[in-house]
Amino acid sequence: METTVSYARLIRPVIDRVYVGARWAARARMEAFYAERGVDLGYENSFFSGVLARPMPAGALADALVYTDGDMDRELAQGVTKVDAESTWHLTELGRELALFAQRATAEAAEELWSDKPGMLPGLASVPRLAELVGRVLEHGLATGGPAFHAMTPPYEPADASPVTLLVTRLGSLRHHRADAHRAAWRATGLTAAEIRALPDGPARAAIEAETDRRDEPAYAVLSDAERWELLAGLGALPG
């Protein structure tokens, strides 16, 4: 099967639907857990797949937060994180507890979503294979990923992680390969974060998206053609 559309562009909204769907399904239970501890959801909740594995360099965090105000004062004041002399961000004991819960809650919500399926869809039965494919893409993507992707990859995977935990965690890291590619593409044109957000559809936007595809595509080269379509179809068939 051939297409003139970039595979990286085709699969990105599918990855987003699966991952963001699980995150939103978990949000109420995460908010309740955080409220019991008197803290707000922060960077440890968004980036648990990476920050549970390693401290986050300042440049990687700045890139990951480039479309926000980048303010980390709340996390510091609430004792979720600390920053060292090299401006590297480390989870505190509280921060690690929160991030571990975020990972667990996301996986629990995903399992509930994917279990509620029509009879003709594979649901949970497909998850181990999908996690394997995404894991291979992550490993291969280390050769081409940018700062945020390297901060998030390899992701934190508990020794007893279920296939669902592996898949949602790996998808959380994989999204940063394209995010880095997109930042590199618009920065190469001299735009700022505010300018790219305001840029309307048209030739300039299309050129940036095409360059993003070019930079993102190599991560998937480790998969055969059949495996790429297997991944796209398998993720697309997951409920939620």
C-alpha positions as CSV (number, residue, x, y, z in Angstrom):
1,M,0.0,0.0,0.0
2,E,1.5,3.4,-1.0
3,T,0.5,6.9,-0.3
4,T,1.8,10.3,-1.1
5,V,1.0,11.5,2.4
6,S,3.6,11.2,5.0
7,Y,3.1,8.3,7.3
8,A,4.2,10.4,10.2
9,R,1.4,12.9,9.4
10,L,-1.1,10.1,9.1
11,I,-0.4,8.5,12.4
12,R,0.1,11.6,14.5
13,P,-3.6,12.3,15.1
14,V,-4.2,8.6,15.8
15,I,-1.5,8.7,18.5
16,D,-2.9,11.8,19.9
17,R,-6.5,10.4,20.1
18,V,-5.4,7.3,21.9
19,Y,-3.0,9.0,24.4
20,V,-5.0,12.1,25.1
21,G,-8.2,10.1,25.4
22,A,-6.6,8.0,28.1
23,R,-5.3,11.1,29.8
24,W,-8.6,12.8,29.9
25,A,-10.3,9.7,31.1
26,A,-7.9,9.6,34.0
27,R,-8.1,13.3,34.8
28,A,-10.8,13.2,37.5
29,R,-9.0,10.5,39.5
30,M,-5.7,12.4,39.2
31,E,-7.3,15.7,40.3
32,A,-8.7,13.9,43.4
33,F,-5.4,12.3,44.3
34,Y,-3.6,15.7,43.9
35,A,-6.2,17.5,45.9
36,E,-5.7,15.1,48.8
37,R,-2.1,16.3,48.9
38,G,-2.8,20.0,48.4
39,V,-1.0,20.4,45.1
40,D,-1.9,21.1,41.5
41,L,-1.3,19.1,38.4
42,G,2.0,20.2,36.9
43,Y,4.9,19.2,34.7
44,E,5.4,15.8,36.5
45,N,1.8,14.9,35.4
46,S,2.4,15.8,31.8
47,F,5.9,14.4,31.4
48,F,5.7,11.3,33.7
49,S,7.1,9.0,31.1
50,G,10.4,10.9,31.1
51,V,10.8,12.6,34.5
52,L,10.4,9.3,36.3
53,A,13.4,7.9,34.4
54,R,15.8,10.9,34.7
55,P,16.1,14.6,35.6
56,M,14.9,16.9,32.9
57,P,17.5,19.3,31.4
58,A,16.6,23.0,31.3
59,G,16.6,23.2,27.5
60,A,14.4,20.2,27.1
61,L,11.9,21.5,29.6
62,A,11.9,24.9,27.9
63,D,11.2,23.3,24.6
64,A,8.4,21.2,26.0
65,L,6.8,24.3,27.5
66,V,7.4,26.6,24.6
67,Y,3.7,27.2,23.9
68,T,3.0,28.1,27.5
69,D,4.5,30.8,29.8
70,G,7.0,28.2,31.0
71,D,6.5,29.2,34.6
72,M,7.7,26.5,37.1
73,D,7.2,28.6,40.3
74,R,4.1,26.6,41.3
75,E,5.9,23.3,41.1
76,L,8.8,24.7,43.1
77,A,6.6,26.3,45.7
78,Q,4.5,23.1,46.2
79,G,7.6,21.0,46.6
80,V,7.1,18.9,43.5
81,T,10.4,19.6,41.9
82,K,13.8,21.2,42.6
83,V,16.4,22.6,40.3
84,D,20.1,22.1,40.6
85,A,23.1,24.4,39.8
86,E,23.1,23.3,36.2
87,S,19.4,24.2,35.9
88,T,18.4,20.6,35.6
89,W,14.9,19.7,37.1
90,H,14.6,16.8,39.6
91,L,11.5,15.3,41.1
92,T,11.2,15.5,44.9
93,E,9.8,12.5,46.8
94,L,6.4,14.1,46.5
95,G,6.9,14.8,42.8
96,R,7.8,11.1,42.2
97,E,4.7,9.9,44.1
98,L,2.5,12.2,41.9
99,A,4.2,11.1,38.7
100,L,3.9,7.4,39.5
101,F,0.2,7.9,40.2
102,A,-0.3,9.8,37.0
103,Q,1.2,6.9,35.1
104,R,-0.9,4.3,36.9
105,A,-4.1,6.3,36.6
106,T,-3.6,6.9,32.9
107,A,-3.0,3.1,32.4
108,E,-6.1,2.3,34.5
109,A,-8.2,4.7,32.5
110,A,-6.9,3.3,29.2
111,E,-7.6,-0.3,30.2
112,E,-11.2,0.7,31.0
113,L,-11.6,2.5,27.7
114,W,-10.1,-0.2,25.6
115,S,-12.1,-3.0,27.4
116,D,-15.3,-1.3,26.4
117,K,-15.3,-2.3,22.7
118,P,-17.6,-3.5,20.0
119,G,-17.2,-7.3,19.4
120,M,-15.5,-6.8,16.0
121,L,-12.5,-4.8,17.5
122,P,-9.5,-6.4,19.1
123,G,-9.3,-4.1,22.1
124,L,-6.9,-5.2,24.8
125,A,-5.8,-8.2,22.8
126,S,-3.9,-5.9,20.4
127,V,-2.1,-3.9,23.1
128,P,1.1,-6.1,23.6
129,R,1.9,-6.0,19.9
130,L,1.3,-2.3,19.6
131,A,3.5,-1.6,22.7
132,E,6.2,-3.7,21.0
133,L,6.0,-1.7,17.8
134,V,6.0,1.7,19.5
135,G,9.0,0.6,21.6
136,R,11.0,-0.2,18.4
137,V,10.0,3.3,17.0
138,L,11.2,5.0,20.2
139,E,14.5,3.2,20.2
140,H,15.1,4.1,16.5
141,G,14.0,7.6,17.0
142,L,16.8,8.4,19.4
143,A,19.0,8.9,16.3
144,T,16.8,11.8,15.1
145,G,14.9,13.1,18.1
146,G,15.4,16.5,19.6
147,P,16.0,17.7,23.2
148,A,12.5,17.0,24.6
149,F,12.3,13.5,23.0
150,H,15.7,12.6,24.5
151,A,14.5,13.8,27.9
152,M,11.5,11.5,27.5
153,T,13.1,8.5,26.0
154,P,13.7,5.7,27.0
155,P,10.5,6.1,29.1
156,Y,10.1,4.9,32.7
157,E,8.7,1.4,32.7
158,P,8.2,-0.4,36.0
159,A,9.4,-4.0,36.2
160,D,5.8,-5.2,36.6
161,A,4.3,-2.9,33.9
162,S,1.3,-4.2,32.1
163,P,1.1,-4.0,28.3
164,V,-1.4,-1.2,28.7
165,T,1.1,0.7,31.0
166,L,3.8,0.2,28.4
167,L,1.7,1.4,25.5
168,V,0.4,4.6,27.1
169,T,3.8,5.4,28.5
170,R,5.6,4.8,25.2
171,L,3.0,6.9,23.3
172,G,3.6,9.7,25.8
173,S,7.3,9.7,24.9
174,L,6.7,9.2,21.2
175,R,4.6,12.4,20.8
176,H,7.7,14.4,21.6
177,H,9.6,13.2,18.5
178,R,7.1,15.1,16.3
179,A,6.9,18.0,18.7
180,D,10.7,18.4,18.5
181,A,10.5,18.1,14.7
182,H,7.8,20.8,14.5
183,R,9.7,23.2,16.7
184,A,12.8,22.7,14.6
185,A,10.8,23.3,11.4
186,W,9.3,26.6,12.5
187,R,12.5,27.9,14.1
188,A,14.4,27.3,10.9
189,T,12.1,29.8,9.3
190,G,12.8,32.4,12.0
191,L,9.4,32.3,13.6
192,T,8.7,32.5,17.3
193,A,6.3,30.3,19.3
194,A,3.7,33.1,19.2
195,E,4.1,33.6,15.5
196,I,3.7,29.9,14.6
197,R,0.5,29.6,16.7
198,A,-0.9,32.6,14.9
199,L,0.2,31.5,11.4
200,P,-2.9,30.9,9.2
201,D,-3.3,28.0,6.8
202,G,-1.5,28.7,3.5
203,P,1.8,28.0,1.8
204,A,4.0,29.0,4.7
205,R,2.2,26.8,7.1
206,A,2.1,23.9,4.6
207,A,5.9,24.2,4.1
208,I,6.5,24.0,7.9
209,E,4.2,21.0,8.2
210,A,6.0,19.3,5.3
211,E,9.3,19.9,7.0
212,T,7.9,18.6,10.2
213,D,6.9,15.4,8.4
214,R,10.4,15.1,6.9
215,R,12.0,15.4,10.3
216,D,9.6,13.1,12.1
217,E,9.4,10.3,9.4
218,P,12.8,8.6,10.2
219,A,11.6,7.3,13.5
220,Y,9.2,4.9,11.7
221,A,11.8,3.7,9.3
222,V,12.6,0.8,11.6
223,L,9.2,-0.8,10.8
224,S,8.4,-2.6,7.6
225,D,5.6,-1.3,5.4
226,A,3.3,-4.0,6.8
227,E,4.2,-3.1,10.4
228,R,3.6,0.6,9.9
229,W,0.0,-0.1,8.7
230,E,-0.4,-2.6,11.5
231,L,0.5,0.1,14.0
232,L,-1.8,2.7,12.4
233,A,-4.7,0.3,12.1
234,G,-4.2,-1.2,15.6
235,L,-4.1,2.2,17.3
236,G,-7.0,3.4,15.2
237,A,-9.1,0.5,16.4
238,L,-8.7,1.2,20.1
239,P,-11.8,2.6,21.6
240,G,-11.9,6.0,23.2
